[in-house]
């Protein structure tokens, strides 16, 4: 029987090691996929998956992500995978991450000062607000590209579009996001 997110969090809170097995059974494949898209190697992705479970073990408690367990785990997996990719000096992945960064810099200027970094929370809230106003398909495409670092070819295959169509959707969304952020006086 599959455990609910609440049951899994309760196991973590009780320090019951079955929490790891239940998490792996329910979300392991998704966590591994997130890691694999970033690190590009199945063995490294599996290591990142295991590190995600350890990090979740250390963060629960004090966190109690009963209603957002997968989001909680995916953020941990994403951070661990990016850090692993950087530490492994995977030049090809750096080029890919640089490509994604430059795409987003078209609508969000990079922040190097402390004052701008303090405003990061406002920026995050504004981006979330912008995405909530988008149709679900566009939201998913945007998140798969810029949060999960997925390639446009993979997104196109998933949605049954041509890769150029995905690039076009993302280009328009970046422009709309820039306009939205200017209107909200974020940039």
N, C-alpha and C positions, 0 to 999 in steps of 0.2 A: 504494500500500500504506500502510495506517495504521500509524503509529509507536506503540510501546508507551510507557508512562509512563517507563520506564527509559531508552529510547532518547532521548526528549525531554529528560530531565534530563541525559543525557550530552552532547547537543548544546549545552545551556545551559552546562555545565561547560567544554566546548571553545570556548565563545564563538562557536559556529556560528549565524549569523543564521537558518538554516533552522529553528531551534528555535521561533521565533516563528510561522512558517508552520505547522509541525506542531501547535503548541499551538492555533492558531486553527482549523485543520481539525478537530481532535479535540474541542475544548472551547469554541470561539468562541460558538456559539449559546447554550450554557448560561451562560457568563459574561455575555453580553449580556442574557439573560433575568433574571439576578440583578440586574444594574444597572438594567434597565428597571423592575422591580418597585419599586425604591427611588426612582429619579429621575423616572419617569413620562414620559420623553421619549426617543424612539428615537435622536436625534442625540447627546444627552448620554450615553445608554447606550453608544453606539458609542465615544464619547470615553473613557468609563470603562473599556471593554473594552481599548482601546489602552493606557491608563495601567496597566492590570493587567499587560499583557505587559511594559511597561517596568519596572514594579516587580518582576516575576518575574525579569527579566534582571538587575536589581540585587541581588536576594536569593539568586540561584543563581549561583555560590557566595556565601556559605558554606553555605546550606541545601542539602540534597540530598533533596527530597521524592519519592523513587522510588516509595514505596508509598502516598502520599497526595497525589498531584499535584493532583487536582481539588479536594480539601479546601483545599489550600494556595492554589490560585488563587481559589477562591470566597471565602475569607476576605479576600484582598487586594481582590477586586472589591467585596465588601460594604463594606469600610472606605472604599475610594475613593469609592464611590457615596454613602455616608452623608455623608462629608466634602463631596462636591460638592453634595449636596442642601442641606446647611447653608450652604455658601458662596453658593449661588444664592438664598438666602432664599425658598425655595419654601414659602410659608405653608401651603398645603394639605397638603404632605408633613409639615411640622412637626406639624400637627394630627393626622395619621395616626400619626406616630411617638409623639406624646404619648399617643394612645389606646393603643398597644401598651405603652408604659411603664406607664401606669396599670393596665392589666390585670395585668402582672407584679408590680406593687407590692402587689397583693392577697396575694401569697404571699412576696414578698421585699421587705423594707424597704429604702428607698434608703440608700446609704452615703455619708456626707459626711465622715466622719473618716478620718484616715490609717490608724488601726488597723483599721478595717473594710475599707479597700481592700487592706490586706495580706492579709486573710482571703479575698480574692476567689478565689484559687486553690482553696481548700477548697470554696467555694461552687460553682465550676465543676465540680470533681470530684464533688460531691454531686449536682448536677443531671444530670451524665452517668450516674452510677450509677442515679439514679431512672429516667432515660429507657431505660437498658438493660433494666430490669425490665418495661417497658411492651411491649404487643404492637406489632409493626412498624407497623401502620396508625396507631396513636395517636402513636407516635414521629415518624412522617413528618408527620402533621398538626401536631404541636407545633413541629417544626423549620421547617416551611414558614411557620407563622404568626410565630414569635418569632425565628427566625434569618434567614430570607429575607424577612420582613416582607410576606408575601403576605396579601391580603384574604381574609376568610372566604368571600366569595361565590366566589372563584376556587378555593379549596380544596374547597368543596362541589361545584362543577362537576366538578372533577377526580375526586373520589371517588364522585360520583353520589348525594350526600346533599343534604338541604335545608340551607340556611344555618343555620337554627336548631339543627339537629343538630350541626353543626360547633361552633357557639358553646357548646352544651351539653357536648360532649366536652372542649373547651378549658377551660370553667369547672370541670368535675369534675377535670381534670388539674391545674389550678392549685391547687385545694383539696387534692388528694392530694400535690402537690409541697410545699405549705406544711406539711402534716402530717409528711411525710417529713423535711423540713428541721428541723422542731421536734424530731422523734424523734432525729435525728442531732446535735442541739444546735448546728446551724449558725445558726439564728435563735431 
